Each structure stands twice: as C-alpha cells, then as structure tokens.
C-alpha cells in the first residue's frame, strides 16, 4: 500500500467557504431572489411573533395590542435590515427582535408602579411607554461605541481563538429555543425537523430544469407541508380536549392574529404616546444593549463566512454596531417592545440555501415592510405555530455554531493553551447562563437579588447570555495567558490582514459604502 500523502490527511485553511452558489455581491436571477427573500421573511416571523405573544399579555394587552406590536416589530425589522445592508456592515443579515432584552423588560412589566394600575389597557400603554423610554436611552450605548470607533479599538483584542467560543455560542447558546420547544408539540415538530433535513441535505441534488429547487426552498416546502398537516389536525378536532398549553403550541388558530389584525395599518413613531423615562430602567436596559452588541458581533462574523466574504474589519464592524444602535433607537421610538440584533436563524439560512446574496436580504426587508402594513395578509403567515419554527432552528442554529468552530482551522489546536481557552470558555459560556436561567425559574428571580433592582437586572442580563460570558472569558484568557509567545498558535498571522480595511484588497469589494459615501466616511 502506498504511503499516505500529507495533503490527503489534512485540509489547508481557507479564508472563504467553498460551495456557495452566490456570495455577498453576486445575485441570483430576480425571480429566484424574490422567492428566497420571501423565505427569509417567513423565517423572521418566528421571533417577531413570539416576543410580543409572550410579553403583551403580561402587560395587560389584548389580541389587538399584540397584533399592532407584531406589525410594528416587523416594520422596524425591515427598516433596520435595509439600513444595515446599505450603510452598516453591508453583510446579508436580517436585523430582528432580540431576546437579550427580555430580563429588563420583564422587570419593567413587574414594576410596582405599573402593576398597581387596574385598567388593563392603561397598564399596557403605561408599560409600553416605560419600555420605550428605557430602550431609547440605552440605544446611545451602541450608537456611541459604534460611530466613535471605540468598538473597533476593542475588537483589535480579538483573535481566532477568542472568537471561536463567541461565534459558536451565538448558535449553541440558543439551544433552549430548539428541541425543548419542538417537544411541546412533537406531532408537528418532529416531522418538520425530519423533512427539513431530508429536503435540504439528502434531496439537495434534485434539480428541475437545472435549478436546485428543493435545496433552495427546503424550509418553505417542508413548512407548507407541515403547516397544512397541523391545520388538518386542528380542523379534525384532534386538540379539542387537550390542555391549553398543548393547543397553543399545536393549533393553527390559537394566535388570534388574523381576526384581530386590521386590513391596513402603518406604524409610526410614538404611536403609543410619549415615552416615560426612569434612570433605573434605562441602566438595566443598557446591559441588554451590551449583550445585543456581543451577540451581533458573533453573528456578523458568521454571516461574513456564510456569504463568502472576508471577516469584517474592525472599522466595518464598528460601523455596523453604530447603525444597529440607530435601529434600537427606532425600536424605542416606534414601540416594538424589544431592541434589535442580528437574526441568527436567518444567518443559518444563508448556509442552508447556499445563497449569501445581499440583494436577497434586502428583498426580504421589503416583504417585512409591505406585509407589516397589510395586516390581514401578514397575520396569515404569522399564525404558523412556533413549534414549526423551533424545528428549523435545530438545524440553523447548529449551522451557525459550526461556522464558529470552523475558525479553529486558523489556530494551533495541538496547543494545550488553546485547548484550555476554547474548552473552558465554551463550557462556562453554556453552564453559567444555564445556572442563571434555572435559578430564575425556581426562585422567580435571578441569582443577583439585592435591593437595587437595576443592578440585579444588569447582572442577570449579562450572565444569561452565552456569547457574552464566552467573550469575557475567552478574550481575557487569550490576552493574558502566554499571549506574547503564542501569536502564531492564536492565528494572529492570518488574522492580521483583516484588522484594517486596506489589509486585504477584497474588503473594498465587500464593504465599501454605496453612492460613493466613502468620500465622507473614509475607511481606516
């Protein structure tokens, strides 16, 4: 037997992923691009519906209030996505609602000054205004860090070793929104998961007129089949005598969105009234803004890889964070009931479809804006049971996490130092937030429980985020543990060319601003 050659054992590191059909600045034909944009819009509905459906009833709002919040959130998602793809990082990322804001928002909802309001609708409006005020003030954190280029300075301390846990836990850290939710209605969740895997992987080579229709639209094909199956179960009375929680997760008519939605409604700033401001609420909300910043940083780097682009230079990353801060400000002004961050599931869909085109995401933003104003039509798609989305998340979140792990190829994983940093930060990045979540469920408050509510919310928010914990641990260890002798092991020789805009000639192709705006905002 002939000896094995070294090139047959290992694979050389590659700056860009192989096998993508369309990268960030190449576009599919218009018909295909519109269909793919609609697929991204459907996927973005999951978070846009789930957050208001959970929070609005806690605030005293009715189904009509919930529909208006969903419409407003979708509208702002579309606007923020357009702003980010045009003037921010310019990566193909959907900017959606963020779960990072849940802890401070729930704290505001349970504030004694609001809970004592007896009229439910008045309590809803008062709570919404308090949340708006806190988000508006807190948005200044990302605006300042982004546009001042302070985040660019901070990101110069990152290396491939430090970024692996952050990007990986951007996906892995969302595990509780995957199969635990699928398990709430296994009869529709499991078929959706199986069909999506079969269509996207095993049947991906099936072509119609030389077009890989099943691979491109695996999610939407599986969703239509399972949605119809779920509707058949609902119409046949399969859930008529089941517990209420089962009906909420399985039935297709429990959201009451279609009946409550107006035919036409255009969201506008301050539609809930003038925001109210409280220093404690705003300070606690700043923790959520920090978490959103870290999670989006990891998602931006994953999106760049899945769009076959180079890692975004610090200047571009900081610019994107600044525009995301503008997006959070808009969320506060319009009253979306949450801030914004990069939608991780839509980043995963780039890899599933093998299309990382910026134009596709901009088209999806158009769908968000259009259907948010046409309430009845948007509510039809928004009535899809969340269990179906959770089944898709099981694949897409895992795909994003694996993109984070792919950065290990640029490091020396035969180094015990790197193994220590990667293993400890990954483990604690999962373990610490799980402790905080589990403690909160049992004790009905977080581990931080002092007389200062804003301080509690700040700590409980920070340490409930896996990417945030991973970044603090990984970056600290990577920059203090034998860092001078380990530059090559850390992957810094490869990373160095992406630390400045002009370090790689491809950056200009991917990240230059449109309309010749670089004359006024020259890259650094």
C-alpha positions as CSV (number, residue, x, y, z in Angstrom):
1,X,0.0,0.0,0.0
2,X,1.4,3.4,-1.0
3,X,2.2,5.8,1.9
4,X,-0.5,8.4,2.6
5,X,0.5,11.9,1.4
6,X,0.2,14.8,3.9
7,X,-2.4,16.6,1.7
8,X,-4.6,13.6,1.9
9,X,-4.7,13.8,5.7
10,X,-5.3,17.5,6.3
11,X,-7.1,20.3,4.5
12,X,-5.5,23.7,4.1
13,X,-7.2,26.6,5.9
14,X,-9.4,28.7,3.6
15,X,-10.4,32.4,4.1
16,X,-13.8,31.8,2.4
17,X,-16.2,28.9,2.4
18,X,-16.4,26.8,-0.7
19,X,-19.6,25.5,-2.4
20,X,-21.7,28.7,-2.1
21,X,-23.7,29.4,-5.3
22,X,-24.0,33.2,-4.7
23,X,-21.8,35.3,-2.5
24,X,-22.4,38.7,-0.8
25,X,-22.2,40.7,-4.0
26,X,-23.4,38.2,-6.6
27,X,-27.1,38.0,-7.2
28,X,-29.5,35.2,-8.3
29,X,-32.0,35.9,-11.1
30,X,-34.8,38.2,-9.9
31,X,-37.4,35.5,-9.7
32,X,-35.2,33.3,-7.6
33,X,-34.1,36.3,-5.5
34,X,-37.7,37.3,-4.7
35,X,-38.6,33.7,-3.7
36,X,-35.5,33.5,-1.4
37,X,-36.3,36.8,0.1
38,X,-39.8,35.6,0.9
39,X,-38.3,32.5,2.6
40,X,-36.1,34.7,4.8
41,X,-39.2,36.8,5.6
42,X,-41.2,33.7,6.7
43,X,-38.3,32.6,8.9
44,X,-38.0,36.1,10.5
45,X,-41.7,35.8,11.6
46,X,-40.9,33.3,14.4
47,X,-39.2,35.8,16.6
48,X,-41.4,38.7,15.5
49,X,-44.5,36.9,16.7
50,X,-43.0,35.0,19.7
51,X,-41.7,38.0,21.7
52,X,-45.0,40.1,21.6
53,X,-47.1,36.9,22.1
54,X,-45.2,36.3,25.4
55,X,-44.9,39.9,26.7
56,X,-48.1,41.7,25.6
57,X,-50.5,39.6,27.8
58,X,-48.2,40.2,30.8
59,X,-48.6,43.9,30.3
60,X,-52.4,43.7,30.2
61,X,-52.7,44.0,26.4
62,X,-55.3,42.2,24.3
63,X,-55.1,40.5,20.9
64,X,-55.5,43.8,19.1
65,X,-52.5,45.2,21.0
66,X,-50.5,42.1,20.3
67,X,-51.1,42.4,16.5
68,X,-50.1,46.0,16.5
69,X,-46.8,45.2,18.3
70,X,-46.1,42.4,15.9
71,X,-46.8,44.6,12.9
72,X,-44.6,47.4,14.4
73,X,-41.8,44.9,15.1
74,X,-41.9,43.6,11.5
75,X,-41.9,47.1,10.1
76,X,-38.8,48.1,12.1
77,X,-37.1,44.8,11.3
78,X,-37.5,45.7,7.6
79,X,-36.2,49.2,8.0
80,X,-33.3,48.2,10.2
81,X,-32.3,45.4,7.8
82,X,-32.2,47.9,4.9
83,X,-30.2,50.3,6.9
84,X,-27.7,47.6,7.9
85,X,-27.3,46.2,4.4
86,X,-26.9,49.6,2.8
87,X,-24.9,51.6,5.4
88,X,-23.8,49.3,8.2
89,X,-21.6,46.2,7.7
90,X,-23.4,45.6,4.3
91,X,-23.5,41.9,5.2
92,X,-26.6,39.9,4.2
93,X,-28.1,40.0,7.8
94,X,-31.6,40.4,8.9
95,X,-31.9,42.7,11.9
96,X,-34.7,41.3,14.0
97,X,-36.1,41.4,17.6
98,X,-33.8,40.3,20.3
99,X,-34.4,38.0,23.3
100,X,-31.5,39.7,25.1
101,X,-33.9,42.5,26.2
102,X,-36.3,40.1,28.0
103,X,-34.9,40.3,31.5
104,X,-35.0,44.1,31.9
105,X,-38.4,44.3,30.0
106,X,-40.0,41.8,32.3
107,X,-38.6,43.7,35.3
108,X,-40.3,46.9,34.0
109,X,-43.5,45.0,33.5
110,X,-43.4,43.8,37.1
111,X,-42.6,47.3,38.5
112,X,-45.0,48.1,41.3
113,X,-45.8,51.5,39.9
114,X,-47.2,49.8,36.8
115,X,-48.7,46.6,38.3
116,X,-51.0,48.7,40.5
117,X,-52.8,50.2,37.5
118,X,-56.1,48.4,37.5
119,X,-57.3,49.1,33.9
120,X,-55.5,46.5,31.7
121,X,-55.3,48.7,28.6
122,X,-54.0,51.7,30.5
123,X,-51.4,49.4,32.2
124,X,-50.4,48.1,28.8
125,X,-49.9,51.7,27.4
126,X,-48.0,52.8,30.5
127,X,-45.7,49.8,30.5
128,X,-45.1,50.2,26.8
129,X,-44.1,53.8,27.3
130,X,-41.7,52.9,30.1
131,X,-40.1,50.2,27.9
132,X,-39.8,52.7,25.1
133,X,-38.1,55.3,27.3
134,X,-35.5,52.7,28.6
135,X,-34.7,51.4,25.1
136,X,-34.3,55.0,23.7
137,X,-31.8,55.9,26.4
138,X,-29.9,52.6,26.2
139,X,-29.6,52.8,22.4
140,X,-27.0,55.5,23.0
141,X,-24.5,52.8,24.1
142,X,-24.2,51.2,20.7
143,X,-24.5,54.5,18.8
144,X,-21.5,55.9,20.8
145,X,-19.4,52.7,20.8
146,X,-20.1,52.2,17.1
147,X,-19.8,55.6,15.4
148,X,-16.9,56.7,17.7
149,X,-15.0,53.6,16.5
150,X,-14.5,52.6,20.2
151,X,-15.8,49.1,19.3
152,X,-13.2,48.9,16.5
153,X,-10.5,49.6,19.1
154,X,-11.9,46.9,21.4
155,X,-12.2,44.4,18.6
156,X,-8.4,44.6,17.9
157,X,-8.0,42.4,21.0
158,X,-9.9,39.6,19.3
159,X,-8.1,36.6,17.7
160,X,-9.4,33.5,16.1
161,X,-9.0,31.6,19.4
162,X,-11.0,34.3,21.2
163,X,-13.8,34.5,18.6
164,X,-14.4,30.7,18.2
165,X,-16.4,30.4,21.5
166,X,-18.3,33.7,20.9
167,X,-19.4,32.8,17.3
168,X,-20.1,29.1,18.3
169,X,-22.2,30.1,21.3
170,X,-24.2,32.6,19.2
171,X,-25.7,29.4,17.8
172,X,-25.2,26.8,20.6
173,X,-26.4,29.3,23.2
174,X,-29.9,29.2,21.7
175,X,-30.4,25.5,22.3
176,X,-33.4,26.2,24.7
177,X,-35.3,27.6,21.7
178,X,-34.8,24.4,19.7
179,X,-35.8,20.9,20.7
180,X,-37.3,21.9,24.1
181,X,-39.9,23.9,22.1
182,X,-40.3,21.1,19.5
183,X,-41.1,18.8,22.4
184,X,-44.1,20.9,23.2
185,X,-45.8,19.5,20.1
186,X,-43.8,16.6,18.8
187,X,-46.5,15.5,16.3
188,X,-45.7,18.6,14.1
189,X,-42.2,19.5,15.4
190,X,-40.6,16.1,14.6
191,X,-42.0,15.9,11.1
192,X,-40.8,19.4,10.4
193,X,-37.3,18.7,11.6
194,X,-37.1,15.4,9.6
195,X,-38.5,16.9,6.4
196,X,-36.2,19.9,6.6
197,X,-33.1,17.7,6.9
198,X,-34.2,15.4,4.1
199,X,-35.1,18.2,1.7
200,X,-32.0,20.4,2.5
201,X,-29.4,17.6,2.6
202,X,-30.5,14.3,1.1
203,X,-32.5,15.7,-1.8
204,X,-30.4,18.8,-2.5
205,X,-29.1,17.4,-5.8
206,X,-32.6,17.1,-7.2
207,X,-33.0,19.7,-10.0
208,X,-35.8,21.0,-12.1
209,X,-34.5,22.4,-15.4
210,X,-31.0,22.6,-13.8
211,X,-32.3,24.5,-10.8
212,X,-31.8,23.0,-7.3
213,X,-35.4,23.9,-6.3
214,X,-35.5,21.6,-3.2
215,X,-32.2,22.7,-1.8
216,X,-33.1,26.4,-2.2
217,X,-36.5,26.2,-0.8
218,X,-36.3,23.2,1.6
219,X,-37.6,25.2,4.5
220,X,-40.6,26.7,2.7
221,X,-41.6,23.3,1.2
222,X,-41.3,21.5,4.5
223,X,-43.2,24.3,6.3
224,X,-46.1,24.3,3.8
225,X,-46.5,20.5,4.2
226,X,-46.3,20.5,8.0
227,X,-48.5,23.7,8.3
228,X,-51.2,22.0,6.2
229,X,-50.8,18.9,8.3
230,X,-51.2,20.9,11.5
231,X,-54.2,22.7,10.1
232,X,-55.8,19.3,9.3
233,X,-55.2,18.1,12.9
234,X,-56.7,21.3,14.2
235,X,-59.8,21.2,11.9
236,X,-60.4,17.5,12.7
237,X,-60.7,18.3,16.4
238,X,-57.5,16.4,17.5
239,X,-56.8,19.0,20.1
240,X,-60.3,19.8,21.2
241,X,-60.0,18.3,24.7
242,X,-56.2,18.7,25.1
243,X,-54.6,21.1,27.7
244,X,-54.5,24.8,26.9
245,X,-50.7,24.8,26.6
246,X,-50.8,22.0,24.1
247,X,-53.4,23.8,22.0
248,X,-51.3,27.0,22.0
249,X,-48.2,25.1,20.6
250,X,-50.1,22.8,18.2
251,X,-53.2,24.5,16.8
252,X,-53.1,26.9,13.9
253,X,-56.0,29.0,15.1
254,X,-54.8,29.9,18.6
255,X,-52.8,33.1,17.9
256,X,-56.0,35.1,17.0
257,X,-53.8,37.3,14.8
258,X,-55.9,37.1,11.6
259,X,-59.2,38.1,13.3
260,X,-57.5,40.9,15.3
261,X,-55.4,42.4,12.5
262,X,-56.6,45.5,10.6
263,X,-56.6,45.4,6.9
264,X,-54.2,48.3,6.6
265,X,-52.2,49.9,9.4
266,X,-49.0,51.9,9.1
267,X,-46.8,52.0,12.2
268,X,-45.5,55.4,13.2
269,X,-43.2,56.9,15.9
270,X,-44.7,57.5,19.4
271,X,-47.9,55.6,18.4
272,X,-48.4,54.5,22.0
273,X,-47.9,58.0,23.4
274,X,-44.9,59.9,24.8
275,X,-42.3,57.6,26.3
276,X,-41.6,57.8,30.1
277,X,-38.1,57.7,31.4
278,X,-36.7,56.1,34.5
279,X,-32.9,56.0,35.3
280,X,-33.1,52.5,36.9
281,X,-34.9,51.1,33.9
282,X,-32.6,52.7,31.4
283,X,-29.4,51.4,33.2
284,X,-30.8,47.9,33.3
285,X,-31.6,48.1,29.6
286,X,-28.0,49.1,28.9
287,X,-27.0,45.6,29.9
288,X,-29.3,44.2,27.2
289,X,-27.7,46.6,24.6
290,X,-24.3,45.3,25.6
291,X,-25.5,41.7,25.1
292,X,-27.1,42.5,21.8
293,X,-23.8,44.1,20.7
294,X,-21.8,40.9,21.5
295,X,-24.3,38.6,20.0
296,X,-24.5,40.6,16.8
297,X,-20.6,40.7,16.6
298,X,-20.6,37.0,16.6
299,X,-23.4,36.8,14.1
300,X,-21.8,39.3,11.8
301,X,-18.6,37.2,11.6
302,X,-20.7,34.1,10.9
303,X,-22.7,35.8,8.2
304,X,-19.5,37.0,6.5
305,X,-18.2,33.4,6.3
306,X,-21.6,32.1,5.0
307,X,-21.7,34.9,2.4
308,X,-18.1,34.0,1.2
309,X,-16.8,37.4,2.4
310,X,-13.7,38.2,4.4
311,X,-14.1,38.7,8.2
312,X,-15.4,42.3,8.6
313,X,-12.5,44.7,9.6
314,X,-12.9,46.5,12.9
315,X,-13.9,49.7,11.2
316,X,-16.7,48.0,9.3
317,X,-17.8,46.0,12.4
318,X,-18.0,49.2,14.5
319,X,-19.9,51.0,11.7
320,X,-22.5,48.1,11.8
321,X,-22.8,48.4,15.5
322,X,-23.4,52.1,15.2
323,X,-26.3,51.5,12.7
324,X,-27.6,48.8,15.0
325,X,-27.7,51.4,17.7
326,X,-29.8,53.5,15.4
327,X,-32.1,50.5,14.9
328,X,-32.5,50.1,18.6
329,X,-33.4,53.8,18.8
330,X,-36.0,53.3,16.1
331,X,-37.4,50.3,18.1
332,X,-37.8,52.6,21.1
333,X,-39.4,55.4,19.1
334,X,-41.9,53.1,17.3
335,X,-42.6,50.8,20.3
336,X,-41.6,47.3,19.2
337,X,-41.3,46.1,22.9
338,X,-37.8,44.9,22.3
339,X,-34.5,46.0,20.9
340,X,-32.8,44.6,17.8
341,X,-29.9,42.3,17.0
342,X,-28.8,40.1,14.1
343,X,-31.3,37.3,13.4
344,X,-29.1,34.2,14.0
345,X,-31.7,31.9,12.2
346,X,-31.5,34.0,9.0
347,X,-27.7,33.8,9.1
348,X,-28.1,30.0,9.3
349,X,-30.5,30.0,6.3
350,X,-27.7,31.6,4.2
351,X,-25.7,28.3,4.6
352,X,-28.7,26.1,4.1
353,X,-29.6,27.7,0.8
354,X,-26.0,28.3,-0.2
355,X,-27.0,31.8,-1.2
356,X,-25.3,34.7,0.7
357,X,-26.5,37.5,-1.6
358,X,-27.1,40.9,-0.1
359,X,-29.9,41.6,-2.6
360,X,-31.9,38.6,-1.3
361,X,-31.9,40.0,2.3
362,X,-32.9,43.5,1.0
363,X,-35.9,41.9,-0.8
364,X,-36.8,40.1,2.5
365,X,-36.8,43.5,4.2
366,X,-39.2,44.8,1.5
367,X,-41.6,41.9,2.4
368,X,-41.4,42.7,6.1
369,X,-42.3,46.4,5.5
370,X,-45.0,45.5,3.0
371,X,-46.8,42.8,5.0
372,X,-46.5,44.8,8.2
373,X,-48.8,47.4,6.7
374,X,-51.2,44.9,5.1
375,X,-52.3,43.4,8.5
376,X,-54.5,40.6,7.4
377,X,-52.1,39.1,4.9
378,X,-49.1,39.4,7.3
379,X,-51.2,37.8,10.1
380,X,-51.9,34.8,7.9
381,X,-48.2,33.9,7.7
382,X,-47.7,34.9,11.3
383,X,-50.2,32.4,12.5
384,X,-47.8,29.5,11.8
385,X,-47.3,27.5,15.1
386,X,-44.0,28.5,16.7
387,X,-43.2,24.7,17.1
388,X,-42.6,24.6,13.3
389,X,-40.0,27.4,13.5
390,X,-38.3,25.7,16.5
391,X,-37.8,22.6,14.4
392,X,-36.0,24.7,11.8
393,X,-33.9,26.4,14.5
394,X,-32.5,23.0,15.5
395,X,-30.7,22.9,12.1
396,X,-29.9,26.6,11.5
397,X,-28.6,27.4,15.0
398,X,-26.3,24.4,14.8
399,X,-25.1,25.5,11.4
400,X,-24.1,29.0,12.7
401,X,-22.4,27.3,15.7
402,X,-20.3,25.1,13.4
403,X,-19.2,28.2,11.4
404,X,-17.8,29.5,14.7
405,X,-15.9,26.2,15.2
406,X,-14.5,26.5,11.6
407,X,-12.3,29.3,12.8
408,X,-10.2,26.7,14.7
409,X,-8.6,25.8,11.4
410,X,-6.5,29.1,11.6
411,X,-5.2,28.2,15.1
412,X,-2.9,25.5,16.5
413,X,-5.2,23.0,18.2
414,X,-2.3,20.9,19.3
415,X,-1.5,23.7,21.8
416,X,-2.7,23.0,25.4
417,X,-3.1,26.7,25.8
418,X,-5.6,26.9,23.0
419,X,-7.4,23.8,24.1
420,X,-7.7,25.2,27.6
421,X,-9.1,28.6,26.4
422,X,-11.5,27.0,23.9
423,X,-12.8,24.3,26.3
424,X,-13.2,26.5,29.4
425,X,-14.9,29.4,27.6
426,X,-17.3,27.0,25.7
427,X,-18.2,25.1,28.8
428,X,-18.7,28.1,31.1
429,X,-20.5,30.0,28.2
430,X,-23.1,27.3,28.3
431,X,-23.0,26.4,32.0
432,X,-23.2,29.9,33.7
433,X,-26.2,31.1,31.7
434,X,-28.0,27.8,32.3
435,X,-27.4,28.3,36.0
436,X,-28.9,31.8,35.8
437,X,-31.9,30.6,33.8
438,X,-32.6,27.6,36.1
439,X,-32.2,29.7,39.2
440,X,-34.7,32.3,37.9
441,X,-37.3,29.6,37.1
442,X,-37.1,28.1,40.6
443,X,-36.7,31.2,42.7
444,X,-38.7,33.6,40.4
445,X,-35.8,36.0,40.4
446,X,-32.2,35.9,39.2
447,X,-29.1,34.9,41.3
448,X,-28.4,38.7,41.6
449,X,-31.1,39.7,44.1
450,X,-30.2,42.9,46.1
451,X,-32.3,45.9,47.0
452,X,-31.1,47.6,43.8
453,X,-33.4,46.3,41.1
454,X,-31.4,48.0,38.3
455,X,-28.2,46.3,39.5
456,X,-29.9,42.9,39.6
457,X,-31.3,43.3,36.1
458,X,-27.8,44.4,34.8
459,X,-26.0,41.3,36.2
460,X,-28.8,38.8,35.4
461,X,-29.0,40.0,31.8
462,X,-25.2,39.9,31.3
463,X,-24.7,36.4,32.7
464,X,-27.8,35.0,31.0
465,X,-26.1,35.4,27.6
466,X,-23.8,32.6,26.4
467,X,-21.9,34.7,23.8
468,X,-21.4,37.4,26.4
469,X,-20.0,35.1,29.0
470,X,-17.8,33.3,26.4
471,X,-16.4,36.6,25.1
472,X,-15.5,37.8,28.6
473,X,-13.7,34.6,29.5
474,X,-12.1,33.8,26.1
475,X,-10.8,37.3,25.3
476,X,-9.5,37.7,28.8
477,X,-7.6,34.4,28.8
478,X,-6.4,34.8,25.2
479,X,-4.9,38.2,26.0
480,X,-3.3,37.3,29.4
481,X,-2.3,33.7,29.1
482,X,1.2,33.4,27.4
483,X,-0.1,35.8,24.8
484,X,3.4,37.1,23.6
485,X,4.8,33.6,22.9
486,X,1.6,32.3,21.3
487,X,0.9,34.7,18.4
488,X,1.2,32.0,15.8
489,X,-0.8,29.5,17.8
490,X,-3.6,32.1,18.2
491,X,-3.8,32.5,14.5
492,X,-2.7,36.2,14.5
493,X,-0.6,36.0,11.3
494,X,-3.7,35.0,9.4
495,X,-5.9,37.4,11.3
496,X,-3.6,40.4,10.9
497,X,-4.7,41.2,7.3
498,X,-8.3,41.6,8.4
499,X,-7.5,44.1,11.2
500,X,-7.5,47.1,8.8
501,X,-9.8,47.9,5.9
502,X,-6.9,48.1,3.4
503,X,-5.2,44.9,4.8
504,X,-7.0,42.8,2.2
505,X,-8.0,44.0,-1.3
506,X,-11.3,42.1,-1.2
507,X,-12.6,44.3,1.7
508,X,-13.2,47.1,-0.7
509,X,-15.4,44.9,-2.9
510,X,-17.5,43.6,0.0
511,X,-17.7,46.5,2.5
512,X,-17.5,49.8,0.5
513,X,-20.5,52.1,1.1
514,X,-22.9,52.7,-1.8
515,X,-23.5,56.0,-3.5
516,X,-19.8,56.9,-3.2
517,X,-20.3,57.7,0.5
518,X,-16.8,56.6,1.3
519,X,-15.7,60.1,0.3
520,X,-17.3,61.4,3.5
521,X,-16.6,58.3,5.7
522,X,-13.2,57.0,4.7
523,X,-12.3,53.6,6.0
524,X,-9.5,53.2,8.5
